[in-house]
């Protein structure tokens, strides 16, 4: 990496850090969104969540039995469909066993299969289980009676007793789905039939979701898929750090909690009760390499009859699907839920979201024209290069200007080599006199760095690139690395690769040719810089081996277009040098050999 590139990276990083700090300091807190209402889906909001931390009670599991007079209930399933969802529910626990998204296909499937957000391990998947006690308690698997309350709603109910023949109560779970929405409502009712408050020892029950969210995936590796955990507390979204084989309890009164993957999200929006949220991530759990479970612990009941209202979003992590809960374009009348924040890039680089959004609009525009995201990426690259050309040309002119004043600079360096302070002062005066800015050549590099980061985030997270084919049989999905030969389960030692990919090799070749075309005389004369010219592409080959193929298509095309651009600039610079009377190469001094004396 030459000095200009290094300086560009450092400066761009500093700029991004300053912007990020300013954003964090100046962004005003947002009021929490209205909490869910009671009863049916109506517009009346519940009180906003108060501020404060509340310790979560920890109690032993409860002993619950089924009254002997209850008749045996056969196993049954219920299918509910909307325009977006195909949900299968079982009366064994009153749980959801399949949650399919009708408008999204499972890219890991060989057929035309819908994405199922209930991901099973060794045991069949059951979501929204109820366990009497804390989150370590075994969920209820008893069979419930079914009451189909509407085309898009169903209620499950079952009688239980506390202990052996103690107080009797009825547990009801009612699901209500809304056409046109991925958000649905779950009402959990515990009815003690007017008896004194039921003694649930601090934790009435825990609602559980796990072991994973769908769709199916090969591995969790931050490239092909990942799991992240978020809460929205006091008007601010924060990412929860959940380590491997770890459990994190959230005792703050939160507005919503989310478990997200690369393209899809599970979001819990409870009512104003002080629930405890638990994120649990374990390795080798339920036959999966990694599980990501979520629990909501309900504190002790204060009455013999209570209904808790939960709303859950299970669907694509896109701005279009999430933003309707920020502007009242939803049947629940949320106006500022702010779950759309999950659709934006998280972390340090989130300040580049506006740039990423612009690039996404351009990409979408071209895709609508050509109906191929691979060609659209090439066209976006062309647009970026055209917009950057004036700066690149100016940088080349700056290089020419530097060559013109180079003899004067060397003269000053020689003259003041023992006085660095005086030398710097004289060089600054020289730059001012000649009208030369030493940083002018770095500007294109400075701008290309954030563009590259925004492009990486776009190709890695843009939902529409999921399953987008470029070249049939070679690049079937621009959001994933391409493969020409897979030899799994065998892996290359140390590297852990089980695929041979072609694009990284094409990238290295283009990068080496690009470096050869764009190198300056200073770089060619400097052995260290010349070595870096060949070493850096090799290093990046390993860094970029498993990145989305869309990113490598962009970078390869960027190199190709830059080479064409540089050849045109070189021709222009040669003409400029000739006009200014400069030689492209220094003249060689010929020393005449002395004539031999005749004897």
Wavefront OBJ file of the C-alpha trace (Angstrom):
o trace
v 0.000 0.000 0.000
v 1.572 3.299 -1.064
v 1.646 6.392 1.107
v -1.319 8.039 -0.572
v -3.546 5.002 -0.127
v -2.474 4.648 3.496
v -3.149 8.329 4.123
v -6.558 8.010 2.459
v -7.550 5.088 4.690
v -6.421 6.899 7.847
v -8.170 10.150 6.943
v -11.421 8.457 5.945
v -11.435 6.483 9.182
v -10.962 9.677 11.186
v -13.791 11.388 9.302
v -16.114 8.457 9.960
v -15.226 8.403 13.669
v -15.967 12.127 14.001
v -19.311 11.765 12.232
v -20.204 8.748 14.343
v -19.421 10.557 17.596
v -21.405 13.591 16.463
v -24.347 11.412 15.553
v -24.318 9.714 18.945
v -24.030 13.047 20.763
v -26.600 14.994 18.795
v -29.269 12.361 18.102
v -32.245 13.241 20.372
v -33.961 10.470 22.340
v -37.139 9.144 20.796
v -40.318 8.632 22.794
v -41.271 4.968 23.206
v -44.002 3.760 20.837
v -47.494 3.052 22.191
v -47.794 -0.284 23.924
v -50.307 -2.875 22.748
v -53.949 -2.560 23.767
v -56.042 -5.123 25.594
v -58.666 -7.405 24.139
v -59.118 -7.480 20.378
v -57.027 -5.552 17.881
v -58.140 -1.970 18.540
v -56.557 1.471 18.365
v -56.413 2.382 22.057
v -52.784 2.293 23.298
v -51.658 1.206 26.750
v -49.474 3.463 28.929
v -45.880 3.908 27.814
v -43.202 1.875 29.512
v -41.676 3.682 32.531
v -37.978 4.192 32.990
v -35.987 2.051 35.371
v -34.345 -1.241 36.090
v -36.259 -3.980 37.877
v -34.591 -7.142 39.159
v -35.979 -10.336 37.656
v -37.192 -12.890 40.190
v -35.677 -16.373 40.011
v -37.803 -19.216 41.343
v -37.930 -22.966 41.039
v -40.227 -24.556 38.441
v -43.841 -25.070 39.469
v -45.615 -28.380 39.865
v -48.692 -28.336 37.618
v -51.046 -31.246 36.973
v -54.055 -31.960 34.787
v -57.356 -32.533 36.650
v -58.426 -36.153 36.505
v -61.928 -35.265 35.296
v -60.525 -33.805 32.068
v -61.185 -36.070 29.084
v -58.391 -37.079 26.718
v -58.038 -34.748 23.729
v -56.799 -36.107 20.375
v -53.815 -34.519 18.621
v -54.880 -31.957 16.035
v -53.395 -29.206 13.894
v -54.833 -25.945 12.615
v -53.836 -24.198 9.379
v -54.290 -20.420 9.074
v -53.445 -18.595 5.853
v -53.226 -14.944 4.911
v -51.837 -13.390 1.759
v -48.377 -13.378 3.422
v -48.377 -16.300 5.859
v -49.112 -20.010 6.030
v -49.131 -20.919 9.739
v -49.542 -24.407 11.202
v -50.513 -24.669 14.873
v -50.697 -27.763 17.083
v -52.976 -28.358 20.018
v -50.028 -30.068 21.740
v -49.091 -27.097 23.908
v -51.096 -24.736 21.700
v -47.879 -23.882 19.842
v -46.918 -22.841 16.314
v -45.073 -25.628 14.513
v -44.592 -23.981 11.120
v -44.520 -20.319 10.105
v -44.064 -20.052 6.346
v -43.587 -16.818 4.423
v -45.524 -17.283 1.179
v -43.728 -14.531 -0.757
v -40.186 -15.695 0.049
v -38.451 -18.850 -1.131
v -35.867 -20.841 0.800
v -32.663 -20.371 -1.220
v -31.089 -23.391 0.528
v -33.825 -25.619 -0.859
v -33.502 -27.368 -4.200
v -37.214 -26.936 -4.842
v -39.617 -24.029 -4.846
v -40.110 -24.162 -1.081
v -41.314 -21.286 1.092
v -39.182 -19.957 3.919
v -40.184 -21.537 7.236
v -39.257 -19.330 10.190
v -39.674 -22.187 12.691
v -36.305 -23.928 12.505
v -36.269 -27.457 13.946
v -33.396 -29.344 15.526
v -33.459 -32.975 16.645
v -36.983 -32.423 17.978
v -39.927 -30.947 16.018
v -40.052 -27.176 16.196
v -42.508 -25.624 18.640
v -42.701 -21.837 19.014
v -44.487 -19.778 21.690
v -44.378 -22.565 24.212
v -45.601 -21.941 27.776
v -43.618 -23.210 30.761
v -45.010 -22.740 34.292
v -42.074 -21.211 36.129
v -38.799 -19.789 34.885
v -37.233 -20.242 31.452
v -35.419 -23.445 32.431
v -38.739 -25.228 33.069
v -39.950 -27.858 30.600
v -42.737 -26.387 28.416
v -46.306 -27.649 28.539
v -47.008 -30.340 25.933
v -50.535 -31.276 27.047
v -53.223 -31.267 24.376
v -55.531 -28.272 24.341
v -59.103 -27.895 23.191
v -59.411 -25.901 19.946
v -61.865 -23.070 19.326
v -61.654 -21.591 15.810
v -62.760 -18.012 16.567
v -62.410 -16.640 13.020
v -60.855 -17.174 9.609
v -57.524 -15.820 10.864
v -57.752 -16.580 14.592
v -57.798 -19.619 16.857
v -57.924 -20.179 20.631
v -56.453 -23.103 22.582
v -57.584 -23.809 26.176
v -56.796 -26.375 28.876
v -57.499 -26.742 32.604
v -54.606 -27.243 35.041
v -54.141 -27.560 38.790
v -51.414 -26.064 40.939
v -49.625 -28.974 42.576
v -51.504 -32.190 43.139
v -55.186 -31.292 43.387
v -54.597 -27.626 44.255
v -56.227 -24.534 42.812
v -57.664 -25.104 39.346
v -57.153 -22.604 36.541
v -57.551 -22.447 32.770
v -54.757 -21.520 30.388
v -55.848 -19.993 27.082
v -53.685 -19.027 24.092
v -55.381 -17.042 21.340
v -53.599 -16.232 18.065
v -54.866 -13.456 15.771
v -53.306 -12.925 12.342
v -53.897 -9.917 10.108
v -53.931 -10.084 6.287
v -51.182 -7.953 4.769
v -48.988 -8.014 7.903
v -46.214 -10.117 9.394
v -47.107 -8.868 12.885
v -49.653 -10.972 14.769
v -51.122 -11.000 18.269
v -50.985 -13.665 20.966
v -53.230 -13.337 24.043
v -52.296 -15.537 26.994
v -55.036 -15.809 29.638
v -54.825 -17.437 33.054
v -58.309 -17.750 34.558
v -58.650 -18.855 38.190
v -62.459 -18.556 38.077
v -62.659 -15.819 40.692
v -60.575 -17.566 43.323
v -58.001 -15.599 45.399
v -54.787 -14.731 43.491
v -52.992 -17.828 42.316
v -49.662 -18.440 44.038
v -47.197 -18.838 41.168
v -44.124 -18.229 43.351
v -42.886 -15.095 41.588
v -42.786 -16.265 37.959
v -46.187 -17.170 36.590
v -44.983 -18.596 33.284
v -42.370 -18.188 30.574
v -43.093 -17.874 26.866
v -40.377 -19.465 24.723
v -39.198 -19.365 21.108
v -36.430 -21.555 19.703
v -34.111 -23.278 19.005
v -33.546 -21.086 15.922
v -35.184 -18.677 13.541
v -35.360 -19.745 9.903
v -34.751 -20.074 7.081
v -32.395 -23.028 6.784
v -28.698 -22.226 6.596
v -25.365 -23.957 6.199
v -23.551 -22.254 9.054
v -23.383 -19.156 11.247
v -20.211 -17.375 10.169
v -21.021 -13.622 9.865
v -20.818 -13.977 6.069
v -23.569 -16.346 5.005
v -25.647 -15.845 8.145
v -25.447 -14.439 11.643
v -27.507 -13.902 14.802
v -27.816 -10.553 16.541
v -29.851 -9.514 19.544
v -31.467 -6.125 20.156
v -33.695 -4.349 22.638
v -35.445 -0.988 22.436
v -35.329 0.697 25.843
v -36.282 4.296 26.688
v -36.460 5.294 23.035
v -33.040 3.879 22.096
v -32.077 0.684 20.335
v -29.158 -1.206 21.775
v -27.439 -4.383 20.664
v -27.123 -7.018 23.364
v -23.846 -8.928 23.499
v -24.658 -12.621 23.733
v -21.578 -14.813 23.726
v -21.244 -18.447 22.753
v -23.069 -20.738 25.182
v -24.308 -17.706 27.112
v -27.595 -16.396 28.494
v -28.401 -12.689 28.827
v -31.331 -11.442 30.908
v -32.875 -8.038 30.149
v -34.555 -6.652 33.258
v -35.109 -3.137 31.898
v -38.652 -2.276 30.880
v -38.278 -2.636 27.114
v -40.610 -1.684 24.288
v -39.476 -4.531 22.051
v -36.778 -7.180 21.810
v -35.485 -8.749 18.615
v -33.544 -11.736 17.380
v -32.319 -11.139 13.837
v -30.530 -13.005 11.086
v -29.070 -11.722 7.857
v -32.399 -11.225 6.093
v -35.164 -12.092 8.573
v -36.175 -11.030 12.066
v -38.152 -12.184 15.079
v -39.417 -9.233 17.155
v -41.390 -9.432 20.409
v -43.603 -6.466 21.379
v -45.178 -7.185 24.795
v -47.692 -5.094 26.715
v -46.753 -2.828 29.627
v -46.146 -5.664 32.113
v -42.601 -5.850 33.538
v -41.431 -8.904 31.638
v -37.912 -10.266 31.748
v -36.422 -11.058 28.335
v -33.828 -13.803 28.042
v -31.553 -14.318 25.032
v -29.927 -17.746 25.041
v -27.199 -18.804 22.605
v -25.668 -22.256 22.890
v -23.319 -24.399 20.831
v -24.346 -27.923 19.770
v -27.862 -27.548 21.142
v -30.799 -29.713 19.990
v -28.683 -31.160 17.201
v -27.795 -27.714 15.817
v -24.311 -26.247 15.630
v -25.740 -23.163 17.346
v -29.118 -22.367 18.852
v -30.577 -18.903 19.422
v -33.518 -19.003 21.807
v -35.697 -16.219 23.169
v -37.843 -16.188 26.323
v -40.272 -13.799 27.994
v -40.739 -14.440 31.736
v -44.053 -13.200 33.167
v -43.843 -12.100 36.842
v -46.212 -13.278 39.594
v -49.942 -12.794 39.045
v -51.705 -10.153 41.105
v -55.218 -11.382 40.313
v -57.003 -14.669 39.738
v -57.796 -13.661 36.156
v -55.320 -11.965 33.851
v -54.728 -11.626 30.110
v -51.306 -10.762 28.753
v -51.019 -9.411 25.221
v -47.999 -10.027 23.020
v -47.400 -9.002 19.462
v -44.752 -10.686 17.362
v -43.212 -9.782 14.045
v -41.768 -12.734 12.129
v -40.742 -11.830 8.612
v -38.265 -10.132 6.277
v -35.852 -7.586 7.707
v -36.621 -4.987 5.036
v -37.482 -1.311 5.326
v -40.674 -1.792 3.311
v -42.023 -4.471 5.661
v -40.857 -2.858 8.919
v -41.550 0.826 8.253
v -45.345 0.472 8.280
v -45.111 0.254 12.081
v -43.612 3.742 12.183
v -46.374 5.550 10.315
v -49.719 3.982 11.336
v -50.067 2.055 8.053
v -50.819 -1.061 10.091
v -53.922 -2.564 11.686
v -52.407 -2.223 15.167
v -52.116 1.568 14.691
v -48.487 1.776 15.745
v -47.054 5.150 14.770
v -43.510 5.118 16.149
v -42.511 1.558 16.984
v -39.109 2.096 15.312
v -38.503 -1.549 14.479
v -37.440 -0.282 11.046
v -34.084 0.482 12.704
v -33.390 -3.236 12.444
v -33.476 -2.974 8.661
v -30.532 -0.573 8.621
v -26.875 -1.494 8.885
v -25.914 -1.867 12.518
v -22.684 -1.012 14.231
v -19.969 1.525 13.535
v -20.583 1.766 9.771
v -24.260 2.708 10.200
v -23.321 6.332 9.481
v -22.879 5.258 5.860
v -26.542 4.227 5.626
v -27.466 7.330 3.536
v -24.743 6.476 1.010
v -25.819 2.835 1.040
v -29.428 3.928 0.452
v -28.432 6.016 -2.593
v -26.433 3.132 -4.065
v -29.372 0.787 -3.436
v -31.741 3.111 -5.314
v -29.372 3.231 -8.284
v -28.946 -0.555 -8.166
v -32.720 -1.085 -8.052
v -33.237 1.338 -10.937
v -30.816 -0.537 -13.187
v -32.224 -3.918 -12.169
v -35.705 -2.745 -13.156
v -34.251 -1.923 -16.596
v -32.183 -5.053 -17.252
v -33.806 -7.574 -14.835
v -30.423 -8.936 -13.792
v -28.725 -7.759 -10.604
v -25.288 -8.814 -11.868
v -25.552 -6.508 -14.877
v -27.062 -3.856 -12.586
v -23.943 -4.063 -10.373
v -21.736 -3.518 -13.422
v -23.804 -0.475 -14.407
v -23.610 0.930 -10.846
v -19.831 0.493 -10.966
v -19.764 2.382 -14.273
v -21.805 5.239 -12.762
v -19.473 5.461 -9.749
v -16.430 5.574 -12.025
v -17.965 8.273 -14.219
v -18.767 10.380 -11.156
v -15.264 9.848 -9.790
v -13.482 10.579 -13.081
v -13.078 14.352 -12.547
v -11.416 13.689 -9.183
v -9.228 10.932 -10.633
v -8.174 13.241 -13.458
v -7.406 15.989 -10.972
v -5.337 13.545 -8.936
v -3.296 12.675 -12.034
v -2.773 16.355 -12.740
v -1.590 16.740 -9.166
v 0.912 13.955 -9.779
v 2.161 15.789 -12.864
v 2.438 18.997 -10.871
v 4.424 17.117 -8.242
v 6.847 15.870 -10.903
v 7.340 19.439 -12.107
v 8.345 20.766 -8.696
v 10.183 17.595 -7.649
v 13.669 19.075 -8.435
v 12.925 22.077 -6.229
v 11.748 19.799 -3.432
v 14.930 17.725 -3.620
v 16.956 20.935 -3.571
v 15.231 22.082 -0.374
v 15.640 18.647 1.211
v 19.346 18.712 0.486
v 19.773 22.318 1.582
v 17.947 21.956 4.917
v 18.620 18.300 5.696
v 20.034 19.285 9.085
v 17.090 21.574 9.926
v 13.784 19.648 9.463
v 11.657 22.485 10.853
v 13.095 24.989 8.383
v 12.776 22.448 5.560
v 9.054 21.892 6.276
v 8.455 25.639 6.390
v 10.238 26.189 3.058
v 8.369 23.290 1.428
v 5.047 24.731 2.620
v 6.009 28.058 1.055
v 6.962 26.265 -2.142
v 3.597 24.456 -2.310
v 1.797 27.764 -1.753
v 3.852 29.541 -4.395
v 3.319 26.768 -6.961
v -0.394 26.352 -6.108
v 0.026 22.682 -5.258
v -1.961 20.779 -2.609
v -0.157 17.606 -1.403
v -3.509 16.037 -0.461
v -5.095 16.566 -3.881
v -3.962 13.153 -5.055
v -5.542 11.454 -2.037
v -9.095 12.698 -2.577
v -10.234 9.884 -4.912
v -8.814 7.312 -2.484
v -10.529 9.086 0.398
v -13.920 8.855 -1.312
v -13.496 5.308 -2.595
v -13.030 3.877 0.911
v -16.517 4.759 2.285
v -18.040 3.811 -1.093
v -16.423 0.389 -0.803
v -17.726 -0.057 2.773
v -21.243 1.000 1.700
v -21.074 -1.376 -1.282
v -19.978 -4.238 0.965
v -22.868 -3.619 3.349
v -25.301 -3.305 0.436
v -24.253 -6.551 -1.242
v -24.085 -8.362 2.081
v -27.483 -7.238 3.410
v -29.702 -6.002 0.568
v -32.721 -8.306 0.745
v -33.443 -8.277 -2.999
v -29.991 -9.715 -3.736
v -30.956 -12.821 -1.775
v -31.212 -15.533 -4.422
v -30.521 -13.061 -7.256
v -28.882 -14.939 -10.139
v -26.175 -13.404 -12.331
v -24.868 -16.290 -14.471
v -26.790 -19.563 -14.431
v -24.693 -22.485 -13.225
v -21.935 -20.285 -11.846
v -23.283 -17.334 -9.817
v -26.821 -18.317 -8.738
v -26.920 -15.998 -5.701
v -25.109 -12.641 -5.614
v -25.525 -12.447 -1.832
v -23.389 -15.576 -1.340
v -19.905 -16.636 -2.457
v -19.929 -18.516 -5.770
v -18.568 -22.054 -6.065
v -17.159 -24.062 -8.947
v -16.274 -27.107 -6.853
v -17.499 -28.134 -3.420
v -15.637 -30.969 -1.670
v -17.365 -30.842 1.738
v -17.119 -32.312 4.320
v -13.392 -32.236 3.566
v -11.816 -28.873 4.364
v -8.471 -27.316 3.468
v -6.270 -27.372 6.602
v -5.839 -24.053 8.424
v -8.077 -22.176 5.979
v -11.183 -24.272 6.620
v -12.349 -23.878 3.001
v -14.528 -26.562 1.449
v -15.124 -24.733 -1.848
v -13.027 -23.703 -4.820
v -14.166 -20.297 -6.047
v -13.288 -18.603 -9.328
v -14.060 -14.953 -8.621
v -11.265 -14.478 -6.017
v -8.700 -15.630 -8.613
v -10.175 -13.275 -11.214
v -9.994 -10.503 -8.623
v -6.283 -11.138 -7.927
v -5.477 -11.090 -11.635
v -7.386 -7.848 -12.166
v -5.767 -6.284 -9.107
v -2.245 -7.156 -10.257
v -2.858 -5.748 -13.741
v -4.566 -2.725 -12.199
v -1.523 -2.068 -9.991
v 0.820 -2.403 -12.951
v -1.161 0.086 -15.035
v -1.682 2.634 -12.276
v 1.742 2.568 -10.636
v 3.660 5.826 -10.597
v 7.374 6.270 -11.290
v 7.926 6.723 -7.546
v 6.281 3.381 -6.847
v 8.271 1.607 -9.566
v 11.527 3.005 -8.174
v 10.753 2.106 -4.561
v 11.404 -1.624 -3.839
v 9.124 -1.658 -0.760
v 6.202 -0.060 -2.578
v 6.761 -2.320 -5.553
v 6.653 -5.365 -3.289
v 3.402 -4.156 -1.692
v 1.978 -3.831 -5.196
v 2.116 -7.612 -5.459
v 1.676 -8.597 -1.800
v -1.582 -6.716 -1.074
v -3.675 -8.480 -3.756
v -2.546 -11.829 -2.329
v -3.511 -10.738 1.181
v -6.913 -9.516 -0.004
v -7.402 -12.804 -1.859
v -7.648 -14.574 1.504
v -9.631 -11.764 3.148
v -12.241 -11.654 0.366
v -12.419 -15.353 -0.431
v -15.813 -15.863 1.247
v -17.433 -12.468 0.646
v -20.667 -12.166 -1.383
v -20.034 -12.692 -5.086
v -21.786 -9.380 -5.826
v -19.012 -7.518 -4.027
v -16.290 -9.232 -6.051
v -18.182 -8.532 -9.284
v -18.196 -4.859 -8.275
v -14.497 -4.810 -7.350
v -13.352 -6.694 -10.459
v -15.350 -4.378 -12.717
v -14.032 -1.402 -10.777
v -10.476 -2.559 -11.505
v -11.220 -3.120 -15.198
v -12.886 0.268 -15.604
v -10.100 1.979 -13.647
v -7.495 0.418 -15.946
v -9.357 1.709 -19.017
v -9.721 5.073 -17.321
v -6.033 5.160 -16.383
v -4.895 4.317 -19.911
v -6.901 7.284 -21.182
v -5.428 9.504 -18.451
v -1.897 8.281 -19.228
v -2.384 9.296 -22.840
v -3.685 12.682 -21.733
v -0.783 13.118 -19.283
v 1.732 12.257 -22.004
v 0.298 15.034 -24.155
v 0.401 17.452 -21.218
v 4.037 16.587 -20.500
v 4.954 17.143 -24.111
v 3.182 20.510 -24.040
v 5.016 21.505 -20.855
v 8.372 20.321 -22.204
v 8.704 17.484 -19.694
v 10.226 14.131 -20.602
v 8.517 11.017 -19.354
v 11.901 9.533 -18.523
v 15.066 11.319 -17.406
v 17.732 11.807 -20.034
v 20.752 9.639 -19.629
v 24.140 11.327 -19.490
v 26.528 9.796 -21.992
v 30.179 9.926 -20.943
v 32.602 9.682 -23.825
v 35.378 7.184 -23.409
v 38.878 8.677 -23.536
v 40.699 8.084 -26.789
v 43.714 5.832 -26.700
v 47.026 7.559 -27.402
v 48.885 6.428 -30.454
v 52.292 5.018 -29.834
l 1 2 3 4 5 6 7 8 9 10 11 12 13 14 15 16 17 18 19 20 21 22 23 24 25 26 27 28 29 30 31 32 33 34 35 36 37 38 39 40 41 42 43 44 45 46 47 48 49 50 51 52 53 54 55 56 57 58 59 60 61 62 63 64 65 66 67 68 69 70 71 72 73 74 75 76 77 78 79 80 81 82 83 84 85 86 87 88 89 90 91 92 93 94 95 96 97 98 99 100 101 102 103 104 105 106 107 108 109 110 111 112 113 114 115 116 117 118 119 120 121 122 123 124 125 126 127 128 129 130 131 132 133 134 135 136 137 138 139 140 141 142 143 144 145 146 147 148 149 150 151 152 153 154 155 156 157 158 159 160 161 162 163 164 165 166 167 168 169 170 171 172 173 174 175 176 177 178 179 180 181 182 183 184 185 186 187 188 189 190 191 192 193 194 195 196 197 198 199 200 201 202 203 204 205 206 207 208 209 210 211 212 213 214 215 216 217 218 219 220 221 222 223 224 225 226 227 228 229 230 231 232 233 234 235 236 237 238 239 240 241 242 243 244 245 246 247 248 249 250 251 252 253 254 255 256 257 258 259 260 261 262 263 264 265 266 267 268 269 270 271 272 273 274 275 276 277 278 279 280 281 282 283 284 285 286 287 288 289 290 291 292 293 294 295 296 297 298 299 300 301 302 303 304 305 306 307 308 309 310 311 312 313 314 315 316 317 318 319 320 321 322 323 324 325 326 327 328 329 330 331 332 333 334 335 336 337 338 339 340 341 342 343 344 345 346 347 348 349 350 351 352 353 354 355 356 357 358 359 360 361 362 363 364 365 366 367 368 369 370 371 372 373 374 375 376 377 378 379 380 381 382 383 384 385 386 387 388 389 390 391 392 393 394 395 396 397 398 399 400 401 402 403 404 405 406 407 408 409 410 411 412 413 414 415 416 417 418 419 420 421 422 423 424 425 426 427 428 429 430 431 432 433 434 435 436 437 438 439 440 441 442 443 444 445 446 447 448 449 450 451 452 453 454 455 456 457 458 459 460 461 462 463 464 465 466 467 468 469 470 471 472 473 474 475 476 477 478 479 480 481 482 483 484 485 486 487 488 489 490 491 492 493 494 495 496 497 498 499 500 501 502 503 504 505 506 507 508 509 510 511 512 513 514 515 516 517 518 519 520 521 522 523 524 525 526 527 528 529 530 531 532 533 534 535 536 537 538 539 540 541 542 543 544 545 546 547 548 549 550 551 552 553 554 555 556 557 558 559 560 561 562 563 564 565 566 567 568 569 570 571 572 573 574 575 576 577 578 579 580 581 582 583 584 585 586 587 588 589 590 591 592 593 594 595 596 597 598 599
